[in-house]
Amino acid sequence: MKRASENQFDELHNRVTKEFLARVKSGDCTTADLKAACDWLKANDVTGVAVTNSPLANLANLVPVVDPELVRSRINVRTYD
């Protein structure tokens, strides 16, 4: 069996990307669709910069800031009844 050509891989890549875009834009995508799209971006080394007021920055702002020292202190506190 012969390996697929570079053009075939490019076409597949293009079609998969367009399908993910269509699903996300429709607003009807499932959690699994979003997960698959995120995995697709990661597999293709696509990253983003959270520019002020961008959707990525808004998403990042939803993640709470964790104080590592506070976490450590609470993990190390033992309570006895």
C-alpha positions as CSV (number, residue, x, y, z in Angstrom):
1,M,0.0,0.0,0.0
2,K,1.2,3.5,-0.9
3,R,1.3,6.3,1.7
4,A,-1.1,9.2,1.2
5,S,0.3,12.2,-0.6
6,E,1.0,15.5,1.1
7,N,-1.9,17.0,-0.8
8,Q,-4.2,14.4,0.6
9,F,-3.0,15.1,4.1
10,D,-3.4,18.8,3.5
11,E,-7.0,18.3,2.3
12,L,-7.8,16.1,5.3
13,H,-6.3,18.7,7.6
14,N,-8.3,21.5,5.9
15,R,-11.6,19.5,6.1
16,V,-11.2,18.6,9.7
17,T,-10.5,22.2,10.6
18,K,-13.5,23.5,8.7
19,E,-15.7,20.9,10.3
20,F,-14.6,22.0,13.8
21,L,-15.2,25.6,12.9
22,A,-18.7,24.9,11.6
23,R,-19.6,23.0,14.7
24,V,-18.4,25.7,17.1
25,K,-19.9,28.6,15.0
26,S,-23.3,26.8,14.9
27,G,-23.6,27.0,18.7
28,D,-24.8,23.4,18.7
29,C,-21.5,21.7,19.4
30,T,-21.3,19.3,22.3
31,T,-18.7,19.2,25.0
32,A,-17.1,16.3,23.1
33,D,-16.9,18.5,20.0
34,L,-15.2,21.3,22.0
35,K,-12.8,18.8,23.6
36,A,-11.9,17.3,20.2
37,A,-11.4,20.8,18.7
38,C,-9.1,21.7,21.7
39,D,-7.2,18.5,21.1
40,W,-6.9,19.3,17.4
41,L,-5.5,22.7,18.2
42,K,-3.0,21.2,20.7
43,A,-1.9,18.5,18.3
44,N,-1.2,21.1,15.7
45,D,0.7,23.3,18.1
46,V,-1.8,26.2,17.9
47,T,-1.6,28.5,20.8
48,G,-3.1,31.9,21.6
49,V,-2.2,35.1,23.5
50,A,-4.8,36.4,25.9
51,V,-4.9,40.0,24.7
52,T,-7.0,42.3,26.9
53,N,-10.7,41.9,26.3
54,S,-10.3,39.0,23.9
55,P,-12.4,35.9,24.3
56,L,-9.3,34.0,25.5
57,A,-8.5,36.7,28.1
58,N,-12.2,36.6,29.3
59,L,-11.9,32.8,29.6
60,A,-8.6,33.0,31.5
61,N,-10.1,35.6,33.8
62,L,-12.7,33.0,34.9
63,V,-10.0,30.8,36.3
64,P,-9.4,31.7,40.0
65,V,-6.0,32.7,41.1
66,V,-4.6,30.2,43.6
67,D,-2.2,31.2,46.3
68,P,0.3,28.3,46.6
69,E,1.3,29.3,50.1
70,L,-2.4,29.2,51.3
71,V,-2.8,25.8,49.7
72,R,0.3,24.5,51.4
73,S,-0.7,25.8,54.7
74,R,-4.2,24.2,54.5
75,I,-2.8,20.9,53.4
76,N,-0.4,20.8,56.3
77,V,-3.0,21.7,58.9
78,R,-4.2,18.6,60.7
79,T,-7.4,18.6,62.7
80,Y,-8.0,16.1,65.5
81,D,-11.4,15.4,66.9
